Amino acid sequence: MEHLDFETLAVRAGIQRSQFQEHAEALYLTSSFVFENAAQAAARFANAEEGMVYSRYTNPTVQMLQDRLAALEGAECCIATASGMSAILACVLGLLRSGDHIVASQSLFGATVQLFNNWLARFGIQTSFVAPTDVGAWRSAITPNTRLLFLETPSNPLTEVSDIAALAKVAHQHKALLAVDNCFCTPALQRPLELGADLVIHSATKYLDGQGRVLGGAVLGARALIEEPLTAFLRNAGPTLSPFNAWVILKGLETLKLRMDVHSANALALARWLEQHPRVTRVYYPGLPSHPQFELASRQQRAGSGIVSFVVDGGRDAAWRVVDRTRLISITANLGDAKSTITHPASTTHGRLSEAARTAAGVEQGLLRVAVGLESVRDLQADLGRGLAGD
């Protein structure tokens, strides 16, 4: 299917039909699979024969999702996991060992920072955090035992855009891997592997599903990186994606490009409106010419995606007033939904970080993040305007 366009792959790639020749993808709710004989069972367990063994690490519905997402990202191989965080954990523990070192963006999702700082460190994997847009800082942080560079681009919540191609070159010069969390853009807007990245991470919970229904994650890359080490981790550690969740995400992928185009257009319109509002001191959105990495984003991404962050004059009290006066936008930390959501990162997604870490990441008390959905932009403006109007 290599010659087919993205929209066609999103609908057609990865389909495996049973003997019934069903048109829609089948949902295989089974924990195990039956073998023809003892010899086949032995061959499957020894990886000498391809085929389904046990749904902890092989299931036809999950395989269809993996194959379709790999086609969309231009990857040789994909493993799906139970959540975005379990995808990151599988990537790190499947490829690294005690004594290895990670260089990571300081502008990561709060739970990712906690994973690197508090959990991986217990097992001897150390992390250094650097500014996501300073290529020189990444280069300077590399040590002889650095094995992985890890970033989100655009970042959460400030939408900082890292130069994937430049960081891939730095990583490869030091015999390290570059992993890119592509959650905000999805392959509909950005394909990190084409820019030199070795691994792509997804929280399929977000835009890949697109309607806030299920959890899921994925790691993609070359077959040598994914098939044996990460499948072995999945098989033995068990951060398994359920077949039902895989089926839901499969259906979400069918409309991925359509949704991402509308999310991006709505977000750009809202960002332009916010930039003109007298109560807003700063707007972060890669599609605005005022964004520090606007030109890089224009080259690296098809569009700006759906995340708009902005700073309200008046600090936390003013920001909370905007949140509390919404009547339409959902107050929740999730993103990537058809419904717009709003959150105060300093007290939610980044609330467990130290004040110093939040300051370094630019997460100030007046900052709000809106994940722009598919509603009317005029209605979203009216909803935010209620809180921005003041008393």
C-alpha positions as a Markdown table, in Angstrom:
| # | Residue | x | y | z |
|---|---|---|---|---|
| 1 | Met | 0.0 | 0.0 | 0.0 |
| 2 | Glu | 3.1 | 2.3 | -0.1 |
| 3 | His | 1.7 | 4.2 | -3.2 |
| 4 | Leu | -1.6 | 5.1 | -1.5 |
| 5 | Asp | -2.4 | 8.5 | -0.1 |
| 6 | Phe | -2.7 | 9.2 | 3.7 |
| 7 | Glu | -6.5 | 9.4 | 3.6 |
| 8 | Thr | -6.7 | 6.0 | 1.9 |
| 9 | Leu | -4.3 | 4.4 | 4.3 |
| 10 | Ala | -6.2 | 5.7 | 7.2 |
| 11 | Val | -9.3 | 3.8 | 6.0 |
| 12 | Arg | -7.8 | 0.7 | 4.3 |
| 13 | Ala | -4.3 | -0.1 | 5.8 |
| 14 | Gly | -3.9 | -3.2 | 8.0 |
| 15 | Ile | -7.3 | -4.8 | 7.4 |
| 16 | Gln | -7.3 | -8.6 | 8.1 |
| 17 | Arg | -10.6 | -10.3 | 7.1 |
| 18 | Ser | -11.7 | -13.6 | 8.6 |
| 19 | Gln | -13.3 | -16.5 | 6.7 |
| 20 | Phe | -16.6 | -14.5 | 6.9 |
| 21 | Gln | -15.1 | -11.6 | 4.8 |
| 22 | Glu | -16.6 | -8.9 | 7.0 |
| 23 | His | -16.3 | -5.4 | 5.7 |
| 24 | Ala | -15.7 | -3.6 | 9.0 |
| 25 | Glu | -12.7 | -4.6 | 11.1 |
| 26 | Ala | -13.5 | -7.5 | 13.4 |
| 27 | Leu | -13.2 | -7.2 | 17.1 |
| 28 | Tyr | -11.5 | -10.3 | 18.5 |
| 29 | Leu | -12.4 | -10.5 | 22.2 |
| 30 | Thr | -10.4 | -13.6 | 23.2 |
| 31 | Ser | -7.6 | -14.1 | 25.6 |
| 32 | Ser | -6.0 | -17.1 | 23.8 |
| 33 | Phe | -5.8 | -18.9 | 20.4 |
| 34 | Val | -6.1 | -22.5 | 19.5 |
| 35 | Phe | -3.3 | -24.4 | 17.7 |
| 36 | Glu | -3.8 | -27.1 | 15.1 |
| 37 | Asn | -1.4 | -29.5 | 17.0 |
| 38 | Ala | 1.4 | -29.6 | 19.5 |
| 39 | Ala | 4.0 | -28.9 | 17.0 |
| 40 | Gln | 2.4 | -25.7 | 15.9 |
| 41 | Ala | 2.0 | -24.6 | 19.5 |
| 42 | Ala | 5.7 | -25.2 | 20.1 |
| 43 | Ala | 6.6 | -23.3 | 17.0 |
| 44 | Arg | 4.4 | -20.3 | 17.9 |
| 45 | Phe | 5.8 | -20.1 | 21.5 |
| 46 | Ala | 9.4 | -20.4 | 20.1 |
| 47 | Asn | 8.7 | -17.6 | 17.5 |
| 48 | Ala | 9.6 | -20.0 | 14.8 |
| 49 | Glu | 6.1 | -19.6 | 13.2 |
| 50 | Glu | 4.2 | -16.4 | 12.8 |
| 51 | Gly | 0.7 | -16.3 | 14.2 |
| 52 | Met | -1.4 | -15.5 | 17.3 |
| 53 | Val | -0.5 | -17.0 | 20.6 |
| 54 | Tyr | -1.9 | -15.0 | 23.5 |
| 55 | Ser | -3.7 | -11.6 | 23.6 |
| 56 | Arg | -1.2 | -10.1 | 26.0 |
| 57 | Tyr | 1.1 | -9.6 | 23.0 |
| 58 | Thr | -0.7 | -11.0 | 19.9 |
| 59 | Asn | -4.2 | -10.2 | 18.8 |
| 60 | Pro | -5.7 | -9.7 | 15.3 |
| 61 | Thr | -7.5 | -6.5 | 16.2 |
| 62 | Val | -4.5 | -5.0 | 17.9 |
| 63 | Gln | -2.4 | -6.1 | 14.9 |
| 64 | Met | -4.6 | -4.3 | 12.5 |
| 65 | Leu | -4.2 | -1.1 | 14.5 |
| 66 | Gln | -0.4 | -1.5 | 14.6 |
| 67 | Asp | -0.2 | -2.1 | 10.9 |
| 68 | Arg | -2.4 | 0.9 | 10.1 |
| 69 | Leu | -0.6 | 3.3 | 12.3 |
| 70 | Ala | 2.7 | 2.1 | 11.0 |
| 71 | Ala | 1.5 | 2.8 | 7.4 |
| 72 | Leu | 0.4 | 6.3 | 8.5 |
| 73 | Glu | 3.8 | 7.1 | 10.2 |
| 74 | Gly | 5.9 | 5.5 | 7.5 |
| 75 | Ala | 7.3 | 3.0 | 10.0 |
| 76 | Glu | 8.5 | -0.5 | 9.5 |
| 77 | Cys | 7.0 | -1.7 | 12.8 |
| 78 | Cys | 4.7 | -0.7 | 15.6 |
| 79 | Ile | 3.7 | -2.1 | 19.0 |
| 80 | Ala | 0.5 | -0.9 | 20.7 |
| 81 | Thr | 0.3 | -0.5 | 24.5 |
| 82 | Ala | -2.3 | 0.2 | 27.1 |
| 83 | Ser | -1.6 | 4.0 | 27.3 |
| 84 | Gly | 0.7 | 6.7 | 26.2 |
| 85 | Met | 2.7 | 6.5 | 29.4 |
| 86 | Ser | 3.1 | 2.7 | 29.1 |
| 87 | Ala | 4.4 | 3.3 | 25.5 |
| 88 | Ile | 7.1 | 5.6 | 26.9 |
| 89 | Leu | 7.9 | 3.0 | 29.6 |
| 90 | Ala | 8.1 | 0.2 | 27.1 |
| 91 | Cys | 10.4 | 2.3 | 24.8 |
| 92 | Val | 12.8 | 3.1 | 27.6 |
| 93 | Leu | 12.9 | -0.2 | 29.5 |
| 94 | Gly | 12.9 | -2.2 | 26.3 |
| 95 | Leu | 15.9 | -0.4 | 24.8 |
| 96 | Leu | 17.9 | 0.9 | 27.8 |
| 97 | Arg | 19.6 | -0.6 | 30.8 |
| 98 | Ser | 21.0 | 0.5 | 34.2 |
| 99 | Gly | 23.8 | 2.9 | 33.8 |
| 100 | Asp | 22.4 | 4.4 | 30.6 |
| 101 | His | 21.6 | 8.1 | 30.3 |
| 102 | Ile | 18.7 | 10.1 | 28.7 |
| 103 | Val | 18.8 | 13.7 | 27.5 |
| 104 | Ala | 15.2 | 14.9 | 27.5 |
| 105 | Ser | 13.3 | 18.1 | 26.8 |
| 106 | Gln | 12.5 | 20.1 | 30.0 |
| 107 | Ser | 9.1 | 20.8 | 28.4 |
| 108 | Leu | 7.5 | 17.4 | 28.7 |
| 109 | Phe | 4.1 | 16.2 | 30.0 |
| 110 | Gly | 4.3 | 16.2 | 33.8 |
| 111 | Ala | 3.9 | 12.5 | 34.2 |
| 112 | Thr | 6.7 | 11.9 | 31.8 |
| 113 | Val | 9.0 | 14.0 | 33.9 |
| 114 | Gln | 7.9 | 12.1 | 37.0 |
| 115 | Leu | 8.6 | 8.8 | 35.2 |
| 116 | Phe | 12.1 | 9.9 | 34.2 |
| 117 | Asn | 13.0 | 11.5 | 37.5 |
| 118 | Asn | 11.4 | 9.4 | 40.1 |
| 119 | Trp | 11.0 | 5.9 | 38.6 |
| 120 | Leu | 13.7 | 5.3 | 36.0 |
| 121 | Ala | 16.3 | 6.8 | 38.4 |
| 122 | Arg | 15.5 | 4.0 | 40.9 |
| 123 | Phe | 16.8 | 1.5 | 38.3 |
| 124 | Gly | 19.9 | 3.4 | 37.4 |
| 125 | Ile | 18.7 | 5.3 | 34.3 |
| 126 | Gln | 19.5 | 8.9 | 34.7 |
| 127 | Thr | 18.0 | 11.9 | 32.8 |
| 128 | Ser | 19.3 | 15.4 | 32.1 |
| 129 | Phe | 16.7 | 18.0 | 31.0 |
| 130 | Val | 17.5 | 20.7 | 28.5 |
| 131 | Ala | 15.6 | 23.5 | 26.6 |
| 132 | Pro | 13.7 | 21.9 | 23.8 |
| 133 | Thr | 14.7 | 24.5 | 21.2 |
| 134 | Asp | 18.4 | 24.8 | 22.0 |
| 135 | Val | 20.3 | 22.3 | 19.9 |
| 136 | Gly | 23.6 | 23.3 | 21.5 |
| 137 | Ala | 22.2 | 22.5 | 24.9 |
| 138 | Trp | 21.2 | 19.0 | 23.8 |
| 139 | Arg | 24.7 | 18.5 | 22.4 |
| 140 | Ser | 26.4 | 19.7 | 25.6 |
| 141 | Ala | 24.2 | 17.4 | 27.8 |
| 142 | Ile | 25.3 | 14.2 | 26.0 |
| 143 | Thr | 27.7 | 12.0 | 28.0 |
| 144 | Pro | 29.5 | 8.8 | 26.9 |
| 145 | Asn | 26.6 | 6.7 | 28.3 |
| 146 | Thr | 23.8 | 8.7 | 26.6 |
| 147 | Arg | 21.6 | 6.3 | 24.7 |
| 148 | Leu | 18.4 | 8.2 | 24.1 |
| 149 | Leu | 17.3 | 11.7 | 23.3 |
| 150 | Phe | 13.6 | 12.2 | 24.1 |
| 151 | Leu | 11.3 | 15.1 | 23.2 |
| 152 | Glu | 7.7 | 16.2 | 22.5 |
| 153 | Thr | 7.2 | 18.6 | 19.6 |
| 154 | Pro | 5.1 | 20.7 | 19.8 |
| 155 | Ser | 5.7 | 20.6 | 23.6 |
| 156 | Asn | 3.0 | 20.5 | 26.3 |
| 157 | Pro | 1.7 | 23.1 | 27.1 |
| 158 | Leu | 3.8 | 25.9 | 25.5 |
| 159 | Thr | 3.8 | 24.4 | 22.0 |
| 160 | Glu | 7.6 | 24.9 | 21.6 |
| 161 | Val | 8.8 | 23.3 | 18.4 |
| 162 | Ser | 12.0 | 21.3 | 18.4 |
| 163 | Asp | 14.1 | 20.9 | 15.3 |
| 164 | Ile | 13.7 | 17.1 | 14.7 |
| 165 | Ala | 16.2 | 16.9 | 11.9 |
| 166 | Ala | 18.9 | 18.8 | 13.8 |
| 167 | Leu | 18.4 | 16.7 | 16.9 |
| 168 | Ala | 18.5 | 13.5 | 15.0 |
| 169 | Lys | 21.9 | 14.5 | 13.6 |
| 170 | Val | 23.1 | 15.2 | 17.1 |
| 171 | Ala | 21.8 | 11.9 | 18.4 |
| 172 | His | 23.3 | 9.8 | 15.6 |
| 173 | Gln | 26.7 | 11.6 | 15.9 |
| 174 | His | 26.9 | 10.2 | 19.4 |
| 175 | Lys | 25.4 | 6.8 | 18.6 |
| 176 | Ala | 22.2 | 7.5 | 20.5 |
| 177 | Leu | 18.6 | 7.2 | 19.4 |
| 178 | Leu | 16.1 | 10.0 | 19.0 |
| 179 | Ala | 12.5 | 9.4 | 20.2 |
| 180 | Val | 9.8 | 11.9 | 19.4 |
| 181 | Asp | 6.4 | 12.1 | 21.1 |
| 182 | Asn | 4.1 | 12.9 | 18.2 |
| 183 | Cys | 1.0 | 13.2 | 20.3 |
| 184 | Phe | 0.0 | 16.8 | 19.4 |
| 185 | Cys | 0.5 | 16.5 | 15.6 |
| 186 | Thr | -0.1 | 12.9 | 14.8 |
| 187 | Pro | 1.1 | 11.6 | 11.4 |
| 188 | Ala | -1.6 | 13.6 | 9.7 |
| 189 | Leu | 0.5 | 16.8 | 10.4 |
| 190 | Gln | 4.0 | 15.5 | 11.1 |
| 191 | Arg | 6.1 | 12.4 | 10.4 |
| 192 | Pro | 9.2 | 12.4 | 12.6 |
| 193 | Leu | 10.8 | 9.3 | 11.0 |
| 194 | Glu | 11.0 | 11.2 | 7.7 |
| 195 | Leu | 13.0 | 13.9 | 9.5 |
| 196 | Gly | 15.5 | 11.4 | 11.0 |
| 197 | Ala | 13.9 | 10.3 | 14.2 |
| 198 | Asp | 14.4 | 6.7 | 15.2 |
| 199 | Leu | 11.3 | 6.2 | 17.3 |
| 200 | Val | 7.8 | 7.8 | 17.4 |
| 201 | Ile | 5.7 | 7.6 | 20.6 |
| 202 | His | 1.9 | 8.1 | 20.7 |
| 203 | Ser | -0.7 | 8.5 | 23.3 |
| 204 | Ala | -3.5 | 7.1 | 21.2 |
| 205 | Thr | -5.8 | 8.3 | 23.9 |
| 206 | Lys | -5.7 | 11.7 | 22.3 |
| 207 | Tyr | -6.1 | 12.6 | 18.7 |
| 208 | Leu | -5.8 | 9.0 | 17.3 |
| 209 | Asp | -9.0 | 8.1 | 19.0 |
| 210 | Gly | -10.3 | 11.6 | 18.8 |
| 211 | Gln | -13.4 | 11.4 | 20.9 |
| 212 | Gly | -12.1 | 10.9 | 24.4 |
| 213 | Arg | -13.3 | 7.3 | 24.7 |
| 214 | Val | -10.4 | 4.9 | 25.4 |
| 215 | Leu | -6.8 | 4.8 | 26.5 |
| 216 | Gly | -4.0 | 3.5 | 24.2 |
| 217 | Gly | -0.4 | 4.1 | 23.2 |
| 218 | Ala | 2.1 | 3.1 | 20.6 |
| 219 | Val | 5.8 | 3.0 | 19.8 |
| 220 | Leu | 6.9 | 2.9 | 16.1 |
| 221 | Gly | 10.2 | 2.7 | 14.3 |
| 222 | Ala | 12.5 | 0.3 | 12.5 |
| 223 | Arg | 11.8 | -3.4 | 12.8 |
| 224 | Ala | 15.1 | -4.0 | 14.5 |
| 225 | Leu | 14.2 | -1.6 | 17.3 |
| 226 | Ile | 10.6 | -2.6 | 17.7 |
| 227 | Glu | 9.9 | -6.2 | 16.8 |
| 228 | Glu | 12.2 | -8.1 | 19.2 |
| 229 | Pro | 13.2 | -5.8 | 22.1 |
| 230 | Leu | 9.8 | -4.0 | 22.6 |
| 231 | Thr | 7.6 | -7.0 | 21.7 |
| 232 | Ala | 9.6 | -9.0 | 24.3 |
| 233 | Phe | 9.0 | -6.3 | 26.9 |
| 234 | Leu | 5.3 | -6.3 | 26.0 |
| 235 | Arg | 5.2 | -10.1 | 26.2 |
| 236 | Asn | 6.9 | -10.3 | 29.6 |
| 237 | Ala | 5.8 | -7.0 | 31.3 |
| 238 | Gly | 2.2 | -6.9 | 30.0 |
| 239 | Pro | 1.3 | -3.2 | 29.3 |
| 240 | Thr | -1.3 | -4.6 | 26.9 |
| 241 | Leu | -3.8 | -2.7 | 24.8 |
| 242 | Ser | -7.2 | -4.3 | 24.9 |
| 243 | Pro | -8.7 | -5.5 | 21.6 |
| 244 | Phe | -11.8 | -3.3 | 22.3 |
| 245 | Asn | -9.7 | -0.2 | 22.7 |
| 246 | Ala | -7.7 | -1.1 | 19.6 |
| 247 | Trp | -10.9 | -1.4 | 17.6 |
| 248 | Val | -12.1 | 2.0 | 18.8 |
| 249 | Ile | -8.8 | 3.7 | 17.9 |
| 250 | Leu | -8.9 | 1.9 | 14.5 |
| 251 | Lys | -12.2 | 3.6 | 13.8 |
| 252 | Gly | -10.8 | 6.9 | 15.0 |
| 253 | Leu | -7.9 | 6.7 | 12.5 |
| 254 | Glu | -10.4 | 6.7 | 9.6 |
| 255 | Thr | -11.2 | 10.4 | 10.2 |
| 256 | Leu | -7.8 | 11.5 | 11.6 |
| 257 | Lys | -6.8 | 13.9 | 8.8 |
| 258 | Leu | -10.3 | 15.4 | 8.5 |
| 259 | Arg | -10.3 | 16.1 | 12.2 |
| 260 | Met | -6.8 | 17.4 | 12.4 |
| 261 | Asp | -7.4 | 19.8 | 9.7 |
| 262 | Val | -10.5 | 21.2 | 11.5 |
| 263 | His | -8.7 | 21.2 | 14.9 |
| 264 | Ser | -5.9 | 23.2 | 13.4 |
| 265 | Ala | -8.1 | 25.7 | 11.6 |
| 266 | Asn | -10.2 | 26.3 | 14.7 |
| 267 | Ala | -7.2 | 26.6 | 16.9 |
| 268 | Leu | -5.6 | 29.2 | 14.6 |
| 269 | Ala | -8.7 | 31.3 | 14.6 |
| 270 | Leu | -9.0 | 31.1 | 18.3 |
| 271 | Ala | -5.3 | 31.9 | 18.8 |
| 272 | Arg | -5.6 | 35.0 | 16.6 |
| 273 | Trp | -8.6 | 36.2 | 18.6 |
| 274 | Leu | -6.9 | 35.6 | 21.9 |
| 275 | Glu | -3.8 | 37.5 | 20.7 |
| 276 | Gln | -5.9 | 40.6 | 20.3 |
| 277 | His | -7.7 | 40.3 | 23.7 |
| 278 | Pro | -6.6 | 43.0 | 26.2 |
| 279 | Arg | -6.7 | 40.6 | 29.1 |
| 280 | Val | -4.3 | 38.1 | 27.4 |
| 281 | Thr | -0.6 | 38.9 | 27.7 |
| 282 | Arg | 0.8 | 36.1 | 25.6 |
| 283 | Val | -0.5 | 33.4 | 23.2 |
| 284 | Tyr | 1.4 | 30.2 | 22.4 |
| 285 | Tyr | 0.5 | 28.6 | 19.0 |
| 286 | Pro | 2.8 | 27.4 | 16.3 |
| 287 | Gly | 0.6 | 28.8 | 13.5 |
| 288 | Leu | 1.0 | 32.4 | 14.7 |
| 289 | Pro | 3.8 | 34.5 | 13.2 |
| 290 | Ser | 4.5 | 35.6 | 16.7 |
| 291 | His | 5.5 | 32.1 | 17.8 |
| 292 | Pro | 9.3 | 31.9 | 18.2 |
| 293 | Gln | 9.5 | 28.7 | 16.0 |
| 294 | Phe | 6.9 | 29.8 | 13.5 |
| 295 | Glu | 9.2 | 29.2 | 10.5 |
| 296 | Leu | 10.4 | 25.9 | 11.8 |
| 297 | Ala | 6.8 | 24.8 | 12.4 |
| 298 | Ser | 5.8 | 25.8 | 8.9 |
| 299 | Arg | 8.5 | 23.6 | 7.5 |
| 300 | Gln | 8.2 | 20.6 | 9.9 |
| 301 | Gln | 4.4 | 20.5 | 10.3 |
| 302 | Arg | 1.5 | 20.6 | 7.9 |
| 303 | Ala | -0.5 | 22.7 | 10.3 |
| 304 | Gly | -0.4 | 23.9 | 13.9 |
| 305 | Ser | -2.6 | 21.3 | 15.5 |
| 306 | Gly | -5.3 | 22.0 | 18.1 |
| 307 | Ile | -3.5 | 23.1 | 21.2 |
| 308 | Val | -3.5 | 26.8 | 22.2 |
| 309 | Ser | -2.0 | 28.1 | 25.4 |
| 310 | Phe | -2.2 | 31.6 | 26.7 |
| 311 | Val | -1.4 | 33.7 | 29.7 |
| 312 | Val | -4.1 | 35.7 | 31.5 |
| 313 | Asp | -3.2 | 39.0 | 33.1 |
| 314 | Gly | -3.6 | 38.6 | 36.9 |
| 315 | Gly | -2.0 | 35.2 | 37.6 |
| 316 | Arg | -3.7 | 32.2 | 39.0 |
| 317 | Asp | -6.9 | 33.9 | 40.3 |
| 318 | Ala | -7.5 | 35.4 | 36.9 |
| 319 | Ala | -6.8 | 32.1 | 35.1 |
| 320 | Trp | -9.1 | 30.2 | 37.4 |
| 321 | Arg | -11.8 | 32.8 | 36.8 |
| 322 | Val | -11.7 | 32.1 | 33.1 |
| 323 | Val | -11.9 | 28.3 | 33.8 |
| 324 | Asp | -14.7 | 28.6 | 36.3 |
| 325 | Arg | -16.9 | 30.8 | 34.1 |
| 326 | Thr | -16.9 | 28.5 | 31.1 |
| 327 | Arg | -20.2 | 26.9 | 30.3 |
| 328 | Leu | -19.3 | 25.1 | 27.1 |
| 329 | Ile | -15.7 | 24.1 | 27.2 |
| 330 | Ser | -15.0 | 21.0 | 29.4 |
| 331 | Ile | -12.8 | 21.5 | 32.4 |
| 332 | Thr | -10.6 | 18.5 | 32.1 |
| 333 | Ala | -6.9 | 17.8 | 31.5 |
| 334 | Asn | -7.4 | 15.5 | 28.6 |
| 335 | Leu | -6.9 | 16.7 | 25.0 |
| 336 | Gly | -7.4 | 15.5 | 21.5 |
| 337 | Asp | -11.2 | 15.3 | 21.9 |
| 338 | Ala | -13.9 | 16.5 | 19.5 |
| 339 | Lys | -15.1 | 18.5 | 22.5 |
| 340 | Ser | -12.9 | 21.5 | 23.5 |
| 341 | Thr | -11.2 | 21.2 | 26.9 |
| 342 | Ile | -9.5 | 23.7 | 29.2 |
| 343 | Thr | -7.0 | 23.2 | 32.0 |
| 344 | His | -4.7 | 25.2 | 34.3 |
| 345 | Pro | -1.4 | 23.3 | 33.9 |
| 346 | Ala | 0.4 | 24.7 | 37.0 |
| 347 | Ser | -2.2 | 23.0 | 39.2 |
| 348 | Thr | -3.0 | 19.9 | 37.2 |
| 349 | Thr | -0.8 | 18.3 | 34.5 |
| 350 | His | 2.3 | 20.0 | 36.0 |
| 351 | Gly | 1.1 | 20.3 | 39.5 |
| 352 | Arg | 3.4 | 17.6 | 40.9 |
| 353 | Leu | 6.6 | 19.3 | 39.6 |
| 354 | Ser | 8.6 | 21.5 | 41.8 |
| 355 | Glu | 8.2 | 25.3 | 41.4 |
| 356 | Ala | 11.7 | 25.4 | 39.9 |
| 357 | Ala | 10.9 | 22.8 | 37.4 |
| 358 | Arg | 7.6 | 24.5 | 36.4 |
| 359 | Thr | 9.5 | 27.8 | 36.1 |
| 360 | Ala | 12.1 | 26.2 | 33.9 |
| 361 | Ala | 9.4 | 24.8 | 31.7 |
| 362 | Gly | 7.6 | 28.2 | 31.5 |
| 363 | Val | 4.5 | 26.9 | 33.2 |
| 364 | Glu | 3.4 | 30.1 | 35.0 |
| 365 | Gln | 0.3 | 30.5 | 37.2 |
| 366 | Gly | -1.5 | 32.6 | 34.7 |
| 367 | Leu | -1.2 | 30.0 | 31.9 |
| 368 | Leu | -4.2 | 28.2 | 30.5 |
| 369 | Arg | -4.2 | 25.4 | 27.9 |
| 370 | Val | -7.2 | 24.9 | 25.6 |
| 371 | Ala | -7.4 | 21.8 | 23.4 |
| 372 | Val | -9.6 | 23.2 | 20.6 |
| 373 | Gly | -12.3 | 20.8 | 19.5 |
| 374 | Leu | -14.7 | 20.7 | 16.6 |
| 375 | Glu | -17.3 | 23.2 | 17.8 |
| 376 | Ser | -18.0 | 26.6 | 16.3 |
| 377 | Val | -15.1 | 29.0 | 17.0 |
| 378 | Arg | -17.5 | 31.8 | 17.7 |
| 379 | Asp | -19.1 | 29.8 | 20.5 |
| 380 | Leu | -15.7 | 29.0 | 22.0 |
| 381 | Gln | -14.7 | 32.7 | 21.8 |
| 382 | Ala | -17.9 | 33.6 | 23.7 |
| 383 | Asp | -17.3 | 31.0 | 26.3 |
| 384 | Leu | -13.7 | 32.2 | 27.0 |
| 385 | Gly | -14.8 | 35.8 | 26.7 |
| 386 | Arg | -17.1 | 35.4 | 29.7 |
| 387 | Gly | -14.2 | 34.8 | 32.1 |
| 388 | Leu | -11.8 | 37.2 | 30.3 |
| 389 | Ala | -14.2 | 40.1 | 30.7 |
| 390 | Gly | -13.4 | 40.4 | 34.3 |
| 391 | Asp | -15.8 | 41.3 | 37.1 |
